[in-house]
Amino acid sequence: MRTVPIPVDTSKLTITCVKAPAPRVLNRDTGEIKTDKNGNTVYEVTASVEDEFGRIELVKIATTGEPPVKAGDQLSPVGLLGYVWEMAGRWGISYRASALLPAREAADV
């Protein structure tokens, strides 16, 4: 099944890192780590996302290369995309960003 990426407007969201970046594990039995098409390690960051109405969700955001963020940092995702998926009657949204920066660094750019 092919999914179409949907750009995520982060202008009204507060995104906070709640778990430090870690390589994404594809197979827990073998310890295989996910890589992108160029062989770079894909990392996952668990983040809380709060919208303008105070609703909060926990999400995992994937990115290539280890992002310079730690738990407690407010994040500024660059090029955040959502991918809707469905498998065996279940569905969800996976998120990927071209970069994850601490909000303070993104403000300096």
ABEGO torsion letter per residue (X at the ends): XBBBBBBBBAAABBBBBABBBBBBBABAAAGBBBBBAAGBBBBBBBBBBBBAAGBBBBBBBBBBEBBBBBBGBBBBBBGBBBBBBBBGGBBBBBBBBABBBBAAAAAAX
